[in-house]
Amino acid sequence: MVRTKKVKAAGRFGAGYGTYLRNRLNAVEILQRVKQSCPHCKKPGVKRLAAGIWHCEKCGVQFAGHAYTLNK
């Protein structure tokens, strides 16, 4: 995977996709990888397992939510 400071993880796509789409992709990917706060125990430790499936590392609860972030 090609990764640079300027384009971050979107460097895997070439220039043909355009900067607007690559910037939007970076924003979504950064949000989905941030640890969210659990709606059950209120502690930050929820990670995204798949699209819409979340798992709290603190209390062990697995639940469904939005695809990329819990709070939309």
C-alpha positions in Angstrom: 0.0 0.0 0.0 1.4 3.4 -1.0 1.0 5.9 1.8 2.4 9.5 1.9 1.9 12.4 4.3 -0.2 14.3 1.8 -2.7 11.7 0.6 -2.5 9.3 3.6 -4.3 6.0 3.0 -5.9 7.2 -0.2 -2.4 6.9 -1.9 -3.4 3.4 -3.0 -5.7 5.1 -5.6 -4.0 6.9 -8.4 -4.5 10.5 -9.6 -7.3 9.4 -11.8 -9.8 9.4 -8.9 -9.2 13.1 -8.1 -8.4 14.9 -5.0 -12.0 15.5 -3.9 -12.8 11.8 -3.7 -9.5 10.8 -2.1 -10.0 13.5 0.6 -13.5 12.2 1.3 -12.2 8.7 1.5 -9.5 9.7 4.0 -12.2 11.5 6.2 -14.4 8.4 6.3 -11.5 5.9 7.0 -10.1 8.1 9.8 -13.5 8.2 11.5 -14.2 4.5 11.2 -10.9 3.5 12.8 -11.2 5.8 15.8 -12.2 4.1 19.0 -15.8 5.2 19.8 -17.5 5.3 23.2 -19.7 2.4 24.1 -23.5 3.1 24.5 -23.7 0.5 27.2 -20.7 1.1 29.5 -19.9 4.7 28.2 -16.2 3.9 28.0 -14.1 4.5 24.9 -13.2 1.1 23.6 -15.6 0.3 20.8 -14.0 -0.9 17.5 -15.6 -1.6 14.2 -15.6 -5.3 13.2 -17.4 -4.9 9.9 -19.8 -2.5 8.2 -22.4 -1.8 11.0 -21.0 -4.3 13.5 -19.3 -2.9 16.6 -17.6 -4.6 19.6 -16.8 -3.1 22.9 -13.4 -4.2 24.2 -14.2 -3.2 27.8 -17.6 -4.8 28.5 -17.6 -7.4 25.6 -20.9 -6.3 24.1 -21.3 -6.7 20.4 -24.0 -4.7 18.7 -25.2 -3.1 15.4 -25.0 0.6 14.5 -24.2 2.9 11.7 -21.7 1.7 9.0 -18.8 4.0 9.7 -19.4 5.7 13.0 -21.7 5.2 16.0 -22.8 8.8 16.3 -24.2 10.2 13.1 
